[in-house]
Amino acid sequence: MENLTTYLTQERDQEWRTEIRAKIKLKERTLKLRVKMNEVDPDIRNKNSVEVNSGLTVDQALLEAQRCVDCIDPTCITGCPVGINIPKFIKKIEIGDFLSAASVLKETNTLPAVCGRVCPQEKQCEAQCYYTLKLKKEPVAIGYLERFAADYEQNSGKMSIPEVEKSNNLKVAAIGSGPASLAWAADMAKFGYDVTVFEALHEIGGVLKYGIPEFRLPNTVVDVEIESLREMGVKFITNFIVGRTASFEDLRTQGFQAFFVASGAGLPRFMDIPGENYIGVFSSNEYLTRVNLMNAANPEYDTPVMSGKNVAVIGGGNTAMDAVRTAKRLGAETSRIIYRRSLNEMPARVEEVKHAMEEGIEFLNLNNPLEYYADENGRVNRMKVQKMELGEPDSSGRRSPVPIEGSEYFLDVDTVIVSVGVSPNPLIPACLSDLKVSKWGTIIVDKETMQSSIPDIFAGGDIVRGGATVILAMGDGRKAAAGMHQYIAEKVKK
């Protein structure tokens, strides 16, 4: 009995010591401050396309990884649309096994180097971090660490390629080569399918290439991750418009069993105000596509873009920030944002707004354009603007902007870039009469499988959401791959 009592006491002491050690460890980790991202000086970077964020050093990554408390219930994972095992990859970094950290990321994320740069982690995984939920402190810098591990692997020359199952000789295809399709393609290749991605433009990557500037996401980073998909057996065909170059029926005849439509939301919206057809008034889609994908900033190329000295960008999202910062880099003396709500209501990432302000971008919040004017050659040269104030919240929860009577004034401009949203690409719905679409033109799908009203057609990304983040599109791609795999398995059994 005495031995048993001693044993039980020792066990309780051991449990107590373990608990105390855990609390001390947590205390030590919570005392550490979140790492700060290294950045290029604003007065240098606003004149060229060098990447603004330069990444973490090894020492910074090791210290930040130590902040992760390895929760019993890691809610950060539930905040990730593609389900990355976040504590696992961070622990690999903590022990200095950076290549294994990258491998963990690639188990569920096709584009870790991309996501580490452009995903709004502050609204997703980091918003669900123990520090944020329980301690009301700054979360672990999950996005910075993701980028660090992915970049380390890319720079090491030892890229890991996810394993794929033996080929099942079943052909599947994606329409569009943006993040949704790339995530879908990776999972379908892992399942053993013969995967083809059709792209209408001349380069692979979709919005990653034409919509996001080099100073935020270098094309070389995207290209390396696409090359990994090629290594997995994914085929890419460019300059191919499904619905024009070949119909879905043509492709079915060629043996394709199912399709994933991720053709995006590339149709620009305008405000329907006078003067929008004047020379020098662009949609943000056209402006960024011509600069990012067609070298329009170089006057020696065949697709030059008109970018003046006095530029106004209408809107407050990430795309607006990309456009206004691009204009600054192309030589604008005055490059400003005009947004009808306050700074707090801006949908753009806080980091992007911060970077824009550091680079000398002017912000005219609570202002709204009413009309554009032009010179004798039809080139925009002036705009009428009205001041706004915030009223009651609208359906999105943000306070609605209300015009202030008699507050109109004029601004000189020679370039206007309209960035007030996009609409789904209408080509695919137009060529499939049985495809059910919403009143906004988005494809209606089952939210779990991403299957459309046509059984062999699945869809995801902006063509379903009408405009969303890279990581949400990738989440759609993964769900569509799982749904399509199940659909084809049942189809083959019959």
C-alpha positions in Angstrom: 0.0 0.0 0.0 2.8 2.4 0.9 4.5 1.7 -2.4 1.2 2.3 -4.2 0.7 5.6 -2.3 4.2 6.7 -3.1 3.7 5.8 -6.8 0.5 7.7 -7.0 2.1 10.7 -5.3 4.9 10.6 -7.8 2.4 10.4 -10.6 0.5 13.4 -9.3 3.8 15.2 -8.9 4.8 14.4 -12.4 1.5 15.6 -13.8 1.8 18.8 -11.7 5.4 19.4 -12.9 4.4 18.8 -16.5 1.5 21.2 -16.2 3.8 23.8 -14.5 6.4 23.4 -17.2 3.7 23.8 -19.9 2.5 27.0 -18.3 6.1 28.4 -18.0 6.7 27.5 -21.6 3.5 29.3 -22.6 4.5 32.3 -20.5 7.9 32.4 -22.1 6.5 32.2 -25.6 3.7 34.8 -25.1 6.4 37.3 -23.8 8.1 37.2 -27.2 7.0 39.9 -29.7 5.7 39.0 -33.1 8.4 39.3 -35.8 8.3 42.3 -38.2 8.5 41.7 -42.0 11.7 43.1 -43.6 10.8 45.6 -46.3 12.5 47.6 -49.0 12.7 51.3 -48.3 9.6 53.1 -49.7 11.5 55.7 -51.6 13.4 53.0 -53.5 10.6 50.5 -54.1 8.1 53.1 -55.4 10.2 53.6 -58.5 10.6 50.0 -59.6 9.0 46.6 -59.4 11.3 45.1 -56.7 9.3 43.0 -54.3 8.3 45.1 -51.3 8.4 42.4 -48.6 11.9 40.8 -48.6 11.0 37.8 -46.3 12.3 36.7 -42.9 15.9 35.7 -42.1 16.6 32.3 -40.6 17.0 33.7 -37.1 13.7 35.6 -37.4 11.9 32.5 -38.6 13.3 30.3 -35.8 12.3 32.9 -33.1 8.8 33.4 -34.6 8.2 29.6 -34.8 9.0 29.3 -31.1 5.9 31.5 -30.4 3.6 28.8 -31.5 2.2 27.1 -28.3 1.2 23.9 -30.1 -2.5 24.1 -29.0 -4.4 20.9 -28.2 -7.2 22.2 -30.4 -5.4 24.1 -33.2 -8.2 26.4 -34.4 -5.8 28.0 -36.9 -6.3 25.0 -39.1 -10.0 25.5 -39.2 -9.3 29.1 -40.3 -7.4 27.9 -43.4 -9.5 27.2 -46.5 -7.2 24.5 -47.8 -6.6 22.9 -44.3 -2.9 23.3 -43.9 -1.6 21.5 -40.8 -0.2 24.8 -39.4 1.3 23.6 -36.1 3.1 20.8 -37.8 4.8 22.9 -40.4 5.7 25.6 -37.8 7.2 22.9 -35.5 9.4 21.8 -38.4 10.7 25.3 -38.7 11.3 25.5 -35.0 13.7 22.6 -35.1 15.4 23.9 -38.2 14.0 21.3 -40.7 12.9 23.9 -43.3 12.5 21.5 -46.2 10.2 19.2 -44.2 8.2 22.3 -43.3 7.7 23.0 -47.0 6.7 19.4 -47.6 4.0 19.7 -44.9 2.6 22.8 -46.6 2.5 21.0 -49.9 0.3 18.2 -48.5 -2.7 20.5 -48.9 -1.4 23.7 -50.5 -0.3 23.7 -54.1 1.0 27.3 -53.9 2.7 27.9 -50.6 5.1 30.6 -51.8 2.1 32.4 -53.4 -0.2 32.1 -50.4 2.5 33.2 -48.0 2.6 36.5 -50.0 -1.0 37.3 -50.9 -3.4 35.5 -48.6 -5.2 37.6 -46.0 -4.0 35.5 -43.1 -5.1 38.2 -40.7 -8.7 37.3 -41.5 -8.3 33.6 -41.7 -5.7 31.4 -39.9 -4.2 34.1 -37.8 -7.6 35.3 -36.8 -8.1 31.9 -35.2 -4.7 31.7 -33.5 -4.6 31.1 -29.8 -2.9 34.4 -29.2 -5.8 36.3 -30.9 -8.7 34.3 -29.5 -7.5 33.7 -25.9 -4.7 36.2 -25.1 -5.9 39.1 -27.3 -2.3 39.5 -28.5 -0.7 39.5 -31.9 -1.0 36.1 -33.6 1.8 33.9 -34.7 3.0 35.2 -38.1 1.7 32.2 -40.0 1.8 33.8 -43.4 5.4 35.0 -43.0 6.5 31.5 -41.9 4.7 29.9 -44.8 6.5 32.2 -47.2 9.8 31.5 -45.4 9.5 27.7 -45.7 8.3 27.9 -49.4 11.1 30.3 -50.4 13.7 28.3 -48.6 12.8 25.3 -50.5 12.7 27.2 -53.9 16.1 28.7 -53.2 17.6 25.3 -52.0 17.2 23.7 -55.4 15.7 20.7 -53.6 12.0 21.1 -54.6 9.8 18.3 -53.3 7.2 17.0 -55.7 4.1 15.5 -54.0 3.5 11.8 -54.8 0.9 10.9 -57.3 -1.0 7.6 -57.6 -0.5 5.3 -60.5 -2.3 6.6 -63.6 -6.0 5.5 -64.0 -6.0 6.7 -67.7 -9.0 8.9 -67.1 -8.9 12.4 -68.6 -10.1 15.5 -66.8 -9.8 19.2 -67.7 -9.9 22.6 -66.1 -10.9 25.8 -67.9 -8.7 28.6 -66.7 -5.4 28.4 -65.0 -5.8 30.6 -61.9 -5.4 29.5 -58.3 -8.7 27.4 -58.2 -7.6 25.4 -61.2 -4.0 24.9 -59.9 -5.3 23.6 -56.6 -7.8 21.3 -58.4 -5.1 20.1 -60.8 -2.7 19.1 -58.0 -5.3 17.0 -56.2 -6.6 15.3 -59.4 -3.0 14.5 -60.3 -2.5 13.0 -56.9 -5.6 10.8 -57.5 -3.9 9.5 -60.7 -5.9 11.3 -63.3 -4.6 12.5 -66.7 -5.0 16.3 -66.1 -5.1 19.1 -68.7 -5.6 22.8 -67.9 -6.8 25.0 -70.8 -5.9 28.7 -70.6 -7.2 31.4 -73.0 -4.2 33.7 -72.5 -0.6 33.1 -73.4 0.7 32.5 -69.9 -0.3 30.2 -67.1 -1.4 31.6 -63.7 -4.6 33.5 -64.3 -5.0 36.4 -61.8 -1.7 35.5 -60.2 0.0 36.7 -63.4 -2.3 39.3 -64.8 -3.9 40.8 -61.7 -1.1 41.0 -59.1 1.9 43.2 -59.7 5.5 42.0 -59.5 6.2 44.1 -56.4 3.7 42.0 -54.5 4.0 38.6 -56.2 7.0 38.0 -58.6 6.2 36.0 -61.7 9.2 33.8 -61.0 7.7 32.6 -57.8 4.5 31.6 -59.6 6.4 29.9 -62.4 8.3 27.7 -59.9 5.1 26.4 -58.3 3.5 25.8 -61.7 6.6 23.8 -62.7 6.0 21.5 -59.7 2.6 20.8 -61.2 4.2 19.9 -64.5 6.5 17.5 -62.6 3.3 15.9 -61.2 2.1 15.3 -64.8 -0.3 18.2 -65.3 -0.5 19.4 -68.9 -1.1 23.1 -69.7 -2.4 24.3 -73.0 -2.4 28.1 -73.7 -4.2 30.2 -76.2 -7.2 27.8 -76.0 -10.7 29.1 -75.4 -13.1 26.4 -74.4 -16.4 27.3 -76.0 -14.6 28.8 -79.0 -11.5 26.8 -79.9 -13.3 23.7 -79.0 -16.7 23.0 -77.4 -17.4 20.9 -74.4 -18.8 18.2 -76.7 -15.6 18.2 -78.7 -13.7 17.6 -75.5 -16.0 14.9 -74.4 -15.5 13.2 -77.7 -11.7 13.3 -77.0 -12.3 11.3 -73.9 -12.5 13.9 -71.1 -14.7 12.5 -68.3 -15.4 15.8 -66.4 -14.5 19.5 -66.3 -13.7 22.1 -63.7 -14.7 25.6 -64.7 -12.6 28.3 -63.1 -12.7 31.0 -65.7 -12.7 33.8 -63.2 -14.5 37.1 -62.9 -12.7 39.2 -65.5 -15.6 41.3 -66.7 -15.0 44.8 -65.3 -17.6 47.0 -63.7 -18.0 50.7 -64.1 -20.0 53.3 -62.2 -22.2 54.4 -65.1 -21.4 58.0 -64.7 -20.7 60.6 -67.6 -17.3 60.5 -69.2 -16.3 56.9 -68.6 -15.7 56.4 -72.3 -13.1 59.1 -72.6 -9.5 58.2 -73.5 -7.5 57.6 -70.3 -10.3 56.0 -68.3 -9.4 52.3 -67.7 -10.8 49.4 -65.7 -8.3 48.1 -63.2 -8.5 44.8 -65.0 -7.3 46.2 -68.3 -4.7 48.4 -66.7 -3.1 45.7 -64.6 -3.4 43.0 -67.3 -1.6 45.2 -69.9 1.1 46.2 -67.4 1.6 42.8 -65.8 1.2 40.4 -68.7 1.8 42.4 -71.8 4.8 44.6 -70.8 2.7 47.6 -71.5 4.9 49.8 -69.3 7.7 49.3 -71.9 7.1 51.7 -74.9 8.9 49.3 -77.2 6.1 46.7 -76.9 3.0 46.7 -79.0 0.5 47.1 -76.2 1.6 50.4 -74.5 -0.6 51.7 -71.7 -1.4 55.3 -71.1 -0.3 56.2 -67.6 -0.2 59.9 -66.9 1.3 62.2 -64.3 -1.9 62.8 -62.4 -3.7 59.5 -61.7 -6.9 58.8 -59.8 -7.9 55.2 -58.8 -11.5 54.7 -57.9 -12.1 52.1 -55.2 -10.7 50.7 -51.9 -9.9 47.1 -52.4 -6.6 45.2 -53.0 -6.9 45.6 -56.7 -7.3 49.4 -56.3 -4.1 49.4 -54.2 -2.3 47.4 -56.8 -3.4 49.8 -59.6 -2.5 53.0 -57.7 0.9 51.7 -56.6 1.6 50.5 -60.2 0.8 54.0 -61.5 3.2 55.5 -59.0 5.9 53.2 -60.3 5.2 54.2 -63.9 6.0 57.8 -63.1 2.8 59.4 -61.8 3.6 62.6 -59.9 0.3 62.4 -58.1 -1.3 59.0 -57.6 -4.3 59.0 -55.4 -7.1 56.7 -54.2 -10.7 58.1 -54.2 -13.0 56.0 -52.1 -16.5 56.8 -51.0 -16.1 55.3 -47.5 -13.7 56.0 -44.7 -10.3 54.4 -44.2 -11.7 51.9 -41.7 -14.2 50.6 -44.2 -11.6 49.9 -46.9 -11.7 46.2 -47.9 -8.0 46.2 -48.8 -5.5 44.4 -46.6 -4.1 46.6 -43.9 -0.6 45.8 -45.1 -1.4 47.0 -48.6 -2.9 50.3 -47.3 0.2 50.8 -45.1 2.6 50.1 -48.0 0.6 52.5 -50.3 0.8 55.3 -47.7 4.5 54.8 -47.2 5.1 55.0 -51.0 3.4 58.5 -51.2 -0.1 57.5 -52.4 -2.7 60.1 -51.5 -6.0 58.9 -50.0 -9.2 60.9 -50.6 -11.6 58.9 -48.4 -15.3 59.9 -48.2 -15.1 61.2 -51.7 -17.0 59.9 -54.8 -16.6 60.7 -58.5 -19.7 62.2 -60.3 -18.4 62.9 -63.8 -15.3 63.0 -66.0 -14.4 65.7 -68.5 -12.0 65.7 -71.5 -9.9 68.0 -73.6 -10.4 68.7 -77.3 -8.7 65.3 -78.2 -11.1 63.3 -76.0 -8.4 62.6 -73.3 -9.7 62.8 -69.7 -8.4 65.9 -68.0 -10.7 66.7 -65.0 -13.3 65.0 -62.7 -16.1 66.2 -60.5 -16.0 64.8 -57.0 -18.5 64.9 -54.2 -17.7 64.6 -50.5 -19.5 61.9 -48.5 -20.4 61.1 -44.9 -21.2 57.8 -43.2 -24.8 57.0 -42.6 -26.4 53.8 -41.3 -24.8 50.3 -41.9 -25.7 48.5 -45.1 -26.3 44.8 -45.7 -22.5 44.2 -45.5 -22.4 45.7 -42.0 -20.4 48.8 -43.2 -21.9 52.2 -42.7 -23.3 53.5 -46.0 -21.8 56.6 -47.6 -24.2 59.5 -47.9 -23.6 62.5 -50.3 -23.0 65.9 -48.7 -25.1 68.4 -50.6 -23.2 71.3 -52.1 -19.8 69.7 -51.5 -18.8 69.1 -55.1 -15.4 70.1 -56.4 -13.0 69.4 -59.3 -9.7 67.6 -59.6 -7.2 67.6 -62.5 -6.5 64.1 -63.8 -5.0 62.6 -66.9 -5.6 58.9 -66.1 -8.5 57.3 -64.2 -8.5 53.7 -63.2 -11.9 52.3 -62.1 -11.7 49.5 -59.5 -15.2 49.0 -58.2 -15.6 45.3 -58.7 -15.8 42.7 -61.4 -18.4 40.3 -62.8 -18.1 36.7 -63.8 -16.7 35.8 -67.2 -19.9 35.1 -69.3 -18.4 32.9 -72.0 -18.9 29.4 -70.4 -22.5 30.1 -69.2 -23.3 31.4 -72.7 -22.2 28.2 -74.4 -24.0 25.8 -72.0 -27.8 26.4 -72.1 -28.4 23.8 -69.3 -26.0 25.4 -66.9 -27.8 27.1 -64.0 -26.5 30.5 -63.1 -27.5 33.1 -60.6 -28.9 36.6 -61.4 -25.3 37.9 -61.0 -24.0 35.5 -63.7 -22.2 33.2 -61.3 -22.4 29.4 -61.7 -24.7 27.7 -59.2 -23.0 24.7 -57.5 -23.4 22.3 -54.7 -21.3 23.9 -51.9 -19.9 20.6 -50.7 -18.9 19.0 -54.1 -18.8 22.1 -56.3 -20.9 20.2 -58.9 -23.1 22.3 -61.2 -26.5 21.5 -62.8 -24.6 19.6 -65.5 -23.3 16.4 -63.8 -19.8 16.3 -65.4 -19.2 20.0 -64.9 -17.8 21.4 -61.6 -16.9 25.0 -60.9 -15.1 27.2 -58.3 -13.3 30.4 -57.7 -14.6 33.8 -58.9 -16.9 32.2 -61.5 -18.8 30.9 -58.5 -18.1 33.5 -55.8 -18.1 36.6 -58.1 -14.7 37.8 -56.7 -12.7 36.4 -53.8 -9.3 35.7 -52.4 -6.6 33.4 -53.9 -6.9 31.0 -50.9 -10.7 30.8 -51.1 -10.5 29.9 -54.8 -7.9 27.2 -53.9 -10.3 25.8 -51.3 -13.0 25.6 -54.0 -10.5 23.8 -56.2 -9.8 21.2 -53.6 -13.5 20.6 -52.8 -14.2 20.3 -56.5 -11.4 17.7 -56.9 -12.8 15.6 -54.1 -16.3 15.9 -55.6 -15.2 15.1 -59.1 -13.2 12.1 -58.0 -16.3 10.7 -56.3 -18.5 11.4 -59.3 -16.1 9.7 -61.7 -15.7 6.7 -59.5 -19.4 6.2 -59.4 -19.7 6.8 -63.1 -17.0 4.3 -64.0 -18.7 1.6 -61.8 -21.9 1.9 -63.9 
